[in-house]
Amino acid sequence: MKSHYEFHKVDRVGWLRAAVLGANDGLISTASLVMGMSAAQASGGVVFTAALAGLVGGALSMAAGEYVSVSSQADSERADLARERKELEVAPEAEHRELAGIYMQRGLSRETAERVATEMTAHDALAAHARDELGITELNRARPVLAAGASALSFAAGAAVPLALVALLPDAQRSVVTAGVSLAMLMVLGATGAKLGGAQILPAALRVGFWGVVAMGLTALIGRIAGVSIS
């Protein structure tokens, strides 16, 4: 029988979520920081320093937060697997009945479910229970280091766009160009994430763009008010 390879977008869920979130956060937060500082009439050097600090601090914060969060998930998975391994040693018959019951709930007859449970247990009992009872597979296993690295790198990549604009643009053009380029990049990121995930492109792009406008607009307003108050 000739085999064929199928590619499913769900394979990307783990890293895609962290990467898209990190890039969007880096771009929105740093662009908003630039807009707020610019509205407060800060000099180009001050704005650049603030944006650079935002990039470094934000990337490290994203990495730490993602690592802690995903590590908690990994700890829970290991605890569940250890408990399941112990139950397989202590009560293999009960675990076999439980596995067969799961297959019956999915539509198999009792005879077929019993046979499948027997064969799956003989092949790899723990893997069968992890997948069918606990919902743990290699595709969705928690990977803290990978998630933290993807978050940090993607945040830095997103934040690098407004940072570069601050370094290259004169003060008079900084706010308008940063807002326009950042908004365009946000919509591209939203569309790219939707395409990679198999979702509709336009709604995703508009959704990200809308919240980018809100964030940059409110931060610029606060910077303007604070700048006037201080001066």
Backbone as JSON, one array per atom type, in Angstrom:
{
  "sequence": "MKSHYEFHKVDRVGWLRAAVLGANDGLISTASLVMGMSAAQASGGVVFTAALAGLVGGALSMAAGEYVSVSSQADSERADLARERKELEVAPEAEHRELAGIYMQRGLSRETAERVATEMTAHDALAAHARDELGITELNRARPVLAAGASALSFAAGAAVPLALVALLPDAQRSVVTAGVSLAMLMVLGATGAKLGGAQILPAALRVGFWGVVAMGLTALIGRIAGVSIS",
  "N": [[0.85, -1.19, 0.0], [0.61, 2.14, -0.9], [1.97, 4.84, 0.8], [1.13, 8.15, 1.99], [1.95, 11.57, 2.64], [0.57, 13.79, 4.96], [0.02, 17.16, 5.65], [-0.68, 19.12, 8.41], [-2.0, 22.07, 9.79], [-2.23, 22.3, 12.51], [0.07, 21.37, 13.6], [1.67, 23.54, 13.94], [0.81, 25.01, 16.06], [1.94, 25.25, 18.69], [4.51, 26.72, 18.57], [3.7, 28.82, 16.97], [1.78, 30.34, 18.31], [3.27, 31.5, 20.44], [5.24, 32.9, 18.99], [3.84, 34.73, 17.29], [2.4, 36.17, 19.21], [4.55, 37.28, 20.66], [5.86, 38.9, 18.7], [3.82, 40.71, 17.95], [3.37, 41.93, 20.44], [5.89, 43.05, 20.97], [6.1, 44.9, 18.85], [3.79, 46.54, 19.15], [4.02, 47.51, 21.85], [6.54, 48.79, 21.89], [6.35, 50.63, 19.78], [4.21, 52.13, 20.76], [5.43, 53.16, 23.03], [7.37, 54.77, 21.84], [5.68, 56.6, 20.55], [4.41, 57.79, 22.77], [6.58, 58.98, 24.16], [7.53, 60.69, 22.19], [5.33, 62.38, 21.86], [5.46, 63.64, 24.27], [7.43, 65.42, 23.81], [10.07, 64.57, 24.0], [13.62, 64.27, 23.45], [15.39, 62.94, 20.56], [17.45, 61.17, 21.33], [16.69, 60.43, 23.92], [14.25, 59.18, 23.4], [15.13, 57.02, 21.83], [16.73, 55.64, 23.7], [14.78, 54.92, 25.56], [13.18, 53.28, 23.97], [14.99, 51.23, 23.33], [15.51, 50.2, 25.88], [12.95, 49.3, 26.38], [12.75, 47.26, 24.46], [14.74, 45.37, 25.33], [13.97, 44.85, 28.03], [11.32, 44.05, 27.63], [11.6, 41.76, 25.98], [12.99, 40.01, 27.68], [11.13, 39.84, 29.73], [8.94, 38.67, 28.42], [10.1, 36.2, 27.76], [10.64, 35.14, 30.29], [8.07, 35.04, 31.43], [6.73, 33.32, 29.65], [8.28, 31.03, 29.92], [7.89, 30.32, 32.64], [5.11, 29.92, 32.65], [4.72, 27.83, 30.73], [6.37, 25.95, 31.84], [4.96, 25.27, 34.14], [2.81, 23.98, 32.97], [4.22, 21.82, 31.86], [5.13, 20.58, 34.2], [2.71, 19.71, 35.26], [1.95, 17.89, 33.29], [4.0, 15.97, 33.54], [3.48, 15.07, 36.13], [0.94, 13.95, 35.8], [1.54, 11.9, 33.98], [3.3, 10.37, 35.52], [1.56, 9.52, 37.54], [-0.21, 8.03, 35.99], [1.47, 6.04, 35.04], [2.05, 4.71, 37.44], [-0.52, 3.76, 38.07], [-0.92, 1.97, 36.0], [0.89, 0.02, 36.7], [-0.1, -0.86, 39.17], [-2.86, -1.42, 38.86], [-3.52, -2.87, 36.28], [-5.64, -4.17, 34.93], [-7.93, -2.63, 35.47], [-7.15, -0.26, 34.24], [-7.02, -1.13, 31.64], [-9.74, -1.65, 31.13], [-10.69, 0.93, 31.38], [-9.45, 2.19, 29.2], [-10.57, 0.76, 27.07], [-13.22, 1.54, 27.46], [-13.05, 4.24, 26.77], [-12.61, 4.05, 24.01], [-14.99, 2.86, 23.25], [-16.77, 4.92, 23.8], [-16.13, 6.55, 21.76], [-17.28, 5.38, 19.63], [-16.71, 2.75, 18.88], [-17.48, -0.77, 18.78], [-18.0, -3.0, 21.6], [-16.44, -5.34, 21.38], [-14.55, -4.63, 19.41], [-13.39, -2.41, 20.65], [-12.26, -3.58, 22.92], [-10.35, -5.2, 21.69], [-8.75, -3.3, 20.38], [-7.83, -1.84, 22.6], [-6.33, -3.8, 23.86], [-4.3, -4.31, 21.98], [-3.13, -1.75, 21.73], [-2.23, -1.39, 24.34], [-0.36, -3.43, 24.53], [1.49, -2.51, 22.7], [2.35, 0.16, 23.56], [1.56, 1.02, 26.52], [1.53, 3.27, 28.27], [1.8, 5.43, 26.5], [-0.55, 5.15, 25.05], [-2.54, 5.65, 27.01], [-1.76, 8.22, 27.75], [-2.27, 9.67, 25.41], [-5.02, 9.06, 24.74], [-6.49, 9.16, 27.12], [-5.47, 11.28, 28.69], [-4.95, 13.24, 26.83], [-2.44, 14.03, 25.95], [0.03, 14.51, 23.63], [2.83, 14.23, 21.32], [2.68, 16.45, 19.72], [1.43, 18.43, 21.22], [2.87, 18.63, 23.56], [4.27, 20.32, 26.37], [6.85, 22.66, 25.99], [9.04, 24.36, 27.53], [11.54, 25.81, 27.15], [11.71, 26.16, 24.38], [9.36, 27.64, 23.93], [9.91, 29.95, 25.47], [12.22, 30.95, 24.2], [11.21, 31.46, 21.6], [9.34, 33.43, 22.17], [10.93, 35.53, 23.24], [12.72, 36.11, 21.09], [10.91, 36.75, 19.02], [9.57, 38.93, 20.15], [11.7, 40.77, 20.33], [12.28, 41.03, 17.61], [9.92, 42.23, 16.67], [9.96, 44.63, 18.18], [12.23, 45.79, 17.18], [11.62, 47.13, 14.86], [10.21, 49.75, 15.31], [12.3, 50.76, 16.87], [14.46, 50.94, 15.09], [13.41, 52.85, 13.34], [13.32, 55.1, 14.98], [16.04, 55.55, 15.28], [16.78, 56.21, 12.69], [15.16, 58.25, 11.66], [14.45, 61.79, 11.45], [13.46, 64.05, 14.12], [11.11, 65.43, 13.43], [9.7, 63.8, 11.69], [9.34, 61.46, 13.02], [7.1, 60.53, 14.62], [4.83, 60.29, 12.87], [5.74, 58.57, 10.79], [6.59, 56.35, 12.26], [4.17, 55.52, 13.42], [2.66, 54.9, 11.1], [4.23, 52.91, 9.74], [4.45, 50.99, 11.75], [1.77, 50.29, 12.15], [1.19, 49.17, 9.64], [2.95, 47.0, 9.67], [1.92, 45.58, 11.86], [-0.55, 44.74, 10.83], [0.35, 43.13, 8.79], [1.61, 41.14, 10.27], [-0.61, 40.12, 11.63], [-2.08, 39.11, 9.46], [-0.24, 37.23, 8.48], [0.0, 35.44, 10.63], [-2.63, 34.48, 10.66], [-2.76, 33.23, 8.16], [-0.81, 31.21, 8.37], [-1.96, 29.74, 10.38], [-4.26, 28.88, 9.18], [-6.55, 30.45, 9.3], [-9.0, 33.09, 8.62], [-7.76, 35.8, 6.76], [-8.2, 38.66, 6.47], [-10.01, 39.53, 8.63], [-8.32, 38.97, 10.85], [-6.09, 40.64, 10.36], [-7.3, 43.2, 10.44], [-8.25, 43.21, 13.06], [-5.89, 43.13, 14.65], [-4.71, 45.48, 13.72], [-6.58, 47.42, 14.56], [-6.39, 47.34, 17.42], [-3.77, 48.08, 17.64], [-3.82, 50.74, 16.76], [-5.43, 51.82, 18.8], [-3.76, 51.41, 21.07], [-1.39, 52.88, 20.42], [-2.51, 55.41, 20.03], [-3.72, 56.1, 22.53], [-1.46, 56.01, 24.18], [0.1, 58.03, 23.08], [-1.57, 60.2, 23.63], [-1.52, 60.23, 26.44], [1.22, 60.73, 26.79], [1.35, 63.27, 25.66], [-0.25, 64.76, 27.42], [1.17, 64.4, 29.8], [3.61, 65.55, 29.09], [2.92, 68.24, 28.7], [2.1, 68.87, 31.29], [4.43, 68.52, 32.79], [6.16, 70.39, 31.6]],
  "CA": [[0.0, 0.0, 0.0], [1.41, 3.36, -1.02], [1.68, 5.81, 1.86], [1.22, 9.54, 1.59], [2.2, 12.47, 3.75], [-0.41, 14.85, 5.13], [0.5, 18.28, 6.46], [-1.77, 19.78, 9.1], [-1.57, 23.33, 10.4], [-2.21, 22.18, 13.96], [1.46, 21.11, 13.99], [2.34, 24.81, 14.2], [0.13, 25.74, 17.12], [2.79, 25.54, 19.83], [5.43, 27.82, 18.37], [3.06, 29.94, 16.29], [1.13, 31.19, 19.31], [4.28, 32.28, 21.15], [5.95, 33.79, 18.07], [2.96, 35.81, 16.88], [2.15, 37.0, 20.39], [5.74, 38.05, 20.97], [6.11, 39.94, 17.69], [2.79, 41.73, 18.11], [3.6, 42.66, 21.69], [7.08, 43.87, 20.8], [5.83, 46.01, 17.93], [2.81, 47.46, 19.73], [4.5, 48.16, 23.06], [7.65, 49.69, 21.6], [5.82, 51.74, 18.98], [3.43, 52.97, 21.67], [6.4, 53.87, 23.86], [7.94, 55.83, 21.01], [4.66, 57.62, 20.34], [4.22, 58.52, 24.0], [7.76, 59.81, 24.44], [7.58, 61.75, 21.18], [4.27, 63.33, 22.18], [5.91, 64.4, 25.44], [8.5, 66.3, 23.33], [11.39, 64.08, 24.38], [14.61, 64.32, 22.37], [15.59, 61.69, 19.85], [18.29, 60.28, 22.13], [15.89, 59.91, 25.03], [13.27, 58.24, 22.83], [15.86, 55.81, 21.43], [17.11, 54.91, 24.91], [13.57, 54.32, 26.12], [12.76, 52.18, 23.09], [15.96, 50.14, 23.49], [15.22, 49.59, 27.17], [11.69, 48.57, 26.22], [13.03, 46.03, 23.71], [15.46, 44.4, 26.16], [13.14, 44.47, 29.15], [10.14, 43.32, 27.16], [11.99, 40.43, 25.52], [13.28, 39.19, 28.85], [9.87, 39.61, 30.44], [8.18, 37.68, 27.65], [10.75, 34.9, 27.88], [10.44, 34.64, 31.65], [6.66, 34.72, 31.61], [6.39, 32.13, 28.86], [8.96, 29.88, 30.51], [7.2, 29.95, 33.88], [3.79, 29.41, 32.32], [4.81, 26.54, 30.06], [6.97, 25.01, 32.8], [3.87, 24.78, 34.99], [2.1, 22.98, 32.17], [5.08, 20.63, 31.76], [5.11, 19.92, 35.5], [1.42, 19.02, 35.37], [2.0, 16.74, 32.39], [4.87, 14.94, 34.14], [2.79, 14.5, 37.28], [-0.13, 13.09, 35.28], [2.15, 10.71, 33.4], [3.81, 9.54, 36.62], [0.39, 8.9, 38.17], [-0.75, 7.03, 35.07], [2.43, 4.93, 35.04], [1.83, 3.97, 38.67], [-1.8, 3.06, 37.98], [-0.73, 0.85, 35.09], [1.6, -1.02, 37.43], [-0.9, -1.35, 40.29], [-4.18, -1.92, 38.44], [-3.53, -2.93, 34.81], [-6.95, -4.58, 34.41], [-8.81, -1.46, 35.53], [-6.7, 0.67, 33.21], [-7.44, -1.7, 30.35], [-11.18, -1.4, 31.0], [-10.86, 2.37, 31.18], [-9.06, 2.5, 27.82], [-11.61, 0.21, 26.19], [-14.4, 2.39, 27.59], [-12.83, 5.46, 25.98], [-12.82, 3.72, 22.59], [-16.42, 2.63, 23.06], [-17.41, 6.23, 23.77], [-15.83, 7.16, 20.45], [-18.08, 4.74, 18.59], [-16.36, 1.37, 18.58], [-18.21, -1.79, 19.5], [-17.27, -3.51, 22.75], [-15.43, -6.3, 20.94], [-13.46, -3.91, 18.74], [-12.73, -1.57, 21.64], [-11.42, -4.46, 23.73], [-9.22, -5.64, 20.89], [-7.87, -2.15, 20.18], [-7.19, -1.54, 23.87], [-5.33, -4.84, 24.1], [-3.17, -4.11, 21.08], [-2.46, -0.5, 22.09], [-1.53, -1.61, 25.61], [0.81, -4.26, 24.24], [2.47, -1.7, 21.97], [2.87, 1.16, 24.49], [0.4, 1.31, 27.36], [1.57, 4.63, 28.78], [1.53, 6.34, 25.39], [-1.98, 5.05, 24.72], [-3.31, 6.36, 28.03], [-1.41, 9.64, 27.67], [-2.95, 10.25, 24.26], [-6.47, 8.9, 24.69], [-7.11, 9.51, 28.39], [-5.0, 12.58, 29.17], [-4.86, 14.21, 25.74], [-1.06, 14.48, 25.8], [0.73, 13.94, 22.48], [4.08, 14.91, 21.01], [2.37, 17.73, 19.09], [1.03, 19.46, 22.18], [3.66, 18.59, 24.8], [4.81, 21.61, 26.79], [8.29, 22.8, 25.78], [9.3, 25.69, 28.1], [12.68, 26.52, 26.57], [11.33, 26.56, 23.02], [8.37, 28.71, 24.02], [10.57, 31.15, 25.97], [13.08, 31.47, 23.14], [10.38, 32.01, 20.52], [8.73, 34.67, 22.66], [11.95, 36.56, 23.35], [13.21, 36.49, 19.77], [9.87, 37.4, 18.25], [9.36, 40.25, 20.74], [12.81, 41.62, 19.92], [12.12, 41.32, 16.18], [8.87, 43.23, 16.52], [10.38, 45.9, 18.76], [13.33, 46.35, 16.41], [11.1, 48.0, 13.79], [10.16, 51.15, 15.76], [13.62, 51.19, 17.35], [15.23, 51.35, 13.91], [12.84, 54.1, 12.82], [13.78, 56.2, 15.85], [17.45, 55.8, 15.0], [17.0, 56.7, 11.33], [14.31, 59.37, 11.27], [14.55, 63.05, 12.21], [12.4, 64.21, 15.1], [9.89, 65.94, 12.84], [8.99, 62.73, 10.98], [9.37, 60.24, 13.81], [5.8, 60.05, 15.09], [3.96, 59.9, 11.76], [6.29, 57.41, 10.09], [6.56, 55.21, 13.18], [2.78, 55.06, 13.52], [2.24, 54.28, 9.84], [4.97, 51.67, 9.48], [4.1, 50.01, 12.78], [0.42, 49.81, 11.86], [1.28, 48.28, 8.49], [3.61, 45.77, 10.11], [0.98, 44.85, 12.7], [-1.54, 44.09, 9.97], [1.05, 42.04, 8.09], [1.77, 40.07, 11.26], [-1.91, 39.5, 11.84], [-2.4, 38.33, 8.27], [0.67, 36.09, 8.4], [-0.41, 34.47, 11.64], [-3.88, 33.85, 10.23], [-2.48, 32.35, 7.03], [-0.1, 30.04, 8.86], [-2.88, 28.96, 11.19], [-5.41, 28.46, 8.4], [-7.72, 31.26, 9.6], [-9.28, 34.15, 7.65], [-6.68, 36.78, 6.83], [-8.64, 40.04, 6.64], [-10.43, 39.84, 10.0], [-7.17, 38.96, 11.76], [-5.3, 41.84, 10.12], [-8.04, 44.36, 10.93], [-8.32, 43.13, 14.51], [-4.61, 43.54, 15.19], [-4.54, 46.89, 13.39], [-7.45, 48.24, 15.42], [-5.83, 47.46, 18.75], [-2.53, 48.84, 17.52], [-4.2, 52.16, 16.73], [-5.87, 52.19, 20.15], [-2.61, 51.46, 21.97], [-0.52, 54.0, 20.09], [-3.25, 56.66, 20.22], [-3.85, 56.39, 23.95], [-0.13, 56.29, 24.74], [0.48, 59.37, 22.61], [-2.38, 61.16, 24.38], [-0.96, 60.31, 27.8], [2.5, 61.41, 26.68], [1.1, 64.68, 25.41], [-0.73, 65.38, 28.67], [2.28, 64.41, 30.76], [4.61, 66.52, 28.63], [2.42, 69.58, 28.98], [2.07, 69.06, 32.73], [5.8, 68.67, 33.28], [6.72, 71.64, 31.12]],
  "C": [[0.89, 1.25, 0.0], [0.99, 4.35, 0.06], [1.77, 7.22, 1.3], [1.35, 10.4, 2.83], [1.13, 13.55, 3.77], [0.17, 15.91, 6.06], [-0.69, 18.98, 7.09], [-1.24, 20.99, 9.85], [-1.54, 23.27, 11.91], [-0.8, 21.89, 14.48], [2.16, 22.4, 14.42], [1.84, 25.53, 15.44], [1.07, 26.16, 18.23], [3.69, 26.74, 19.62], [4.77, 29.03, 17.75], [2.43, 30.89, 17.3], [2.15, 32.09, 19.99], [4.96, 33.29, 20.23], [5.09, 34.98, 17.66], [2.67, 36.75, 18.04], [3.35, 37.87, 20.71], [6.0, 39.17, 19.99], [5.09, 41.07, 17.8], [3.04, 42.58, 19.34], [4.8, 43.57, 21.56], [6.83, 45.09, 19.93], [4.89, 47.02, 18.55], [3.39, 48.22, 20.92], [5.61, 49.16, 22.76], [7.21, 50.87, 20.76], [5.0, 52.69, 19.85], [4.35, 53.78, 22.57], [7.03, 55.02, 23.09], [6.94, 56.95, 20.8], [4.45, 58.46, 21.6], [5.37, 59.46, 24.32], [7.86, 60.97, 23.45], [6.54, 62.81, 21.47], [4.63, 64.18, 23.38], [7.09, 65.32, 25.11], [9.88, 65.87, 23.81], [12.34, 64.13, 23.19], [14.78, 62.94, 21.74], [16.42, 60.69, 20.64], [17.53, 59.65, 23.28], [14.89, 58.87, 24.53], [13.95, 56.93, 22.44], [16.24, 54.99, 22.66], [15.91, 54.22, 25.53], [13.11, 53.13, 25.28], [13.69, 50.98, 23.21], [15.74, 49.42, 24.82], [13.93, 48.78, 27.11], [11.89, 47.25, 25.48], [13.67, 44.98, 24.62], [14.59, 43.91, 27.31], [11.94, 43.66, 28.73], [10.48, 41.92, 26.7], [12.28, 39.5, 26.68], [12.01, 38.87, 29.64], [9.02, 38.57, 29.73], [8.77, 36.29, 27.82], [10.5, 34.3, 29.26], [9.0, 34.21, 31.87], [6.26, 33.45, 30.88], [7.03, 30.89, 29.46], [8.26, 29.39, 31.77], [5.85, 29.31, 33.57], [3.85, 28.0, 31.72], [5.47, 25.5, 30.96], [5.91, 24.44, 33.74], [3.05, 23.73, 34.26], [2.91, 21.69, 32.07], [5.11, 19.86, 33.08], [3.82, 19.12, 35.68], [1.39, 17.77, 34.48], [2.84, 15.62, 32.98], [4.19, 14.27, 35.33], [1.67, 13.56, 36.83], [0.43, 11.8, 34.71], [2.7, 9.78, 34.48], [2.67, 8.82, 37.33], [-0.17, 7.78, 37.3], [0.17, 5.81, 35.02], [2.26, 4.06, 36.28], [0.53, 3.16, 38.62], [-1.71, 1.85, 37.04], [0.0, -0.31, 35.78], [0.71, -1.67, 38.49], [-2.19, -2.01, 39.84], [-4.28, -1.98, 36.92], [-4.9, -3.31, 34.23], [-7.92, -3.41, 34.4], [-8.43, -0.45, 34.47], [-7.09, 0.18, 31.82], [-8.92, -1.44, 30.11], [-11.45, 0.08, 30.73], [-10.53, 2.76, 29.74], [-10.1, 1.97, 26.84], [-12.87, 1.05, 26.27], [-14.27, 3.69, 26.81], [-13.09, 5.2, 24.51], [-14.28, 3.44, 22.3], [-17.17, 3.95, 23.0], [-17.18, 6.93, 22.44], [-16.5, 6.43, 19.29], [-17.74, 3.32, 18.25], [-17.26, 0.4, 19.35], [-17.36, -2.31, 20.65], [-16.14, -4.44, 22.31], [-14.24, -5.6, 20.3], [-12.68, -3.07, 19.73], [-11.8, -2.39, 22.52], [-10.17, -4.88, 22.97], [-8.22, -4.5, 20.68], [-7.12, -1.82, 21.47], [-6.09, -2.55, 24.18], [-4.09, -4.61, 23.25], [-2.4, -2.83, 21.41], [-1.68, -0.64, 23.39], [-0.27, -2.44, 25.39], [1.9, -3.45, 23.54], [3.14, -0.68, 22.89], [1.71, 1.63, 25.35], [0.39, 2.75, 27.83], [1.25, 5.64, 27.69], [0.05, 6.33, 25.02], [-2.83, 5.81, 25.71], [-3.01, 7.87, 28.0], [-2.18, 10.32, 26.56], [-4.47, 10.23, 24.42], [-7.19, 9.25, 25.98], [-6.75, 10.92, 28.83], [-4.93, 13.64, 28.09], [-3.47, 14.77, 25.54], [-0.42, 13.76, 24.63], [2.02, 14.72, 22.25], [3.82, 16.28, 20.39], [2.06, 18.82, 20.11], [1.78, 19.4, 23.5], [4.23, 19.97, 25.09], [6.33, 21.61, 26.62], [8.71, 24.2, 26.25], [10.42, 26.46, 27.41], [12.35, 27.01, 25.17], [10.35, 27.72, 23.05], [9.01, 30.02, 24.48], [11.46, 31.78, 24.89], [12.3, 32.1, 22.01], [9.77, 33.33, 20.93], [9.75, 35.8, 22.69], [12.42, 37.05, 21.98], [12.15, 37.23, 18.96], [9.54, 38.79, 18.81], [10.45, 41.22, 20.27], [12.7, 41.99, 18.44], [11.04, 42.37, 15.95], [9.29, 44.59, 17.03], [11.48, 46.57, 17.96], [12.85, 47.3, 15.32], [10.97, 49.45, 14.26], [11.49, 51.65, 16.29], [14.48, 51.68, 16.19], [14.72, 52.66, 13.33], [13.27, 55.29, 13.66], [15.22, 56.56, 15.54], [17.66, 56.48, 13.65], [16.27, 57.99, 11.0], [14.6, 60.63, 12.08], [13.33, 63.19, 13.12], [11.08, 64.61, 14.47], [9.06, 64.85, 12.17], [8.78, 61.48, 11.83], [7.98, 59.69, 14.13], [4.94, 59.51, 13.95], [4.46, 58.63, 11.08], [6.26, 56.17, 10.99], [5.15, 54.64, 13.29], [2.35, 54.33, 12.26], [2.91, 52.95, 9.57], [4.58, 50.59, 10.5], [2.71, 49.44, 12.55], [0.43, 48.84, 10.69], [1.9, 46.94, 8.88], [2.69, 44.92, 11.0], [-0.04, 44.09, 11.86], [-0.91, 42.95, 9.18], [1.24, 40.86, 9.03], [0.45, 39.34, 11.5], [-2.31, 38.62, 10.67], [-1.53, 37.09, 8.15], [0.3, 35.01, 9.4], [-1.68, 33.74, 11.24], [-3.63, 32.87, 9.09], [-1.78, 31.07, 7.48], [-1.01, 29.13, 9.68], [-4.11, 28.51, 10.46], [-6.67, 29.25, 8.67], [-7.92, 32.32, 8.51], [-8.3, 35.29, 7.86], [-7.18, 38.18, 7.18], [-9.13, 40.35, 8.05], [-9.27, 39.89, 11.0], [-6.33, 40.22, 11.61], [-5.99, 43.09, 10.67], [-8.11, 44.37, 12.45], [-7.02, 43.61, 15.15], [-4.36, 45.02, 14.92], [-5.35, 47.81, 14.28], [-6.83, 48.43, 16.8], [-4.48, 48.16, 18.75], [-2.8, 50.33, 17.51], [-4.63, 52.63, 18.12], [-4.68, 52.36, 21.09], [-1.72, 52.67, 21.69], [-1.21, 55.34, 20.34], [-3.35, 57.04, 21.69], [-2.5, 56.72, 24.59], [0.36, 57.67, 24.31], [-0.29, 60.44, 23.37], [-1.84, 61.34, 25.8], [0.38, 61.03, 27.79], [2.34, 62.9, 26.46], [0.67, 65.4, 26.68], [0.39, 65.47, 29.69], [3.33, 65.42, 30.38], [4.2, 67.94, 28.92], [2.46, 69.88, 30.48], [3.46, 69.31, 33.28], [6.42, 70.0, 32.86], [6.06, 72.84, 31.76]]
}
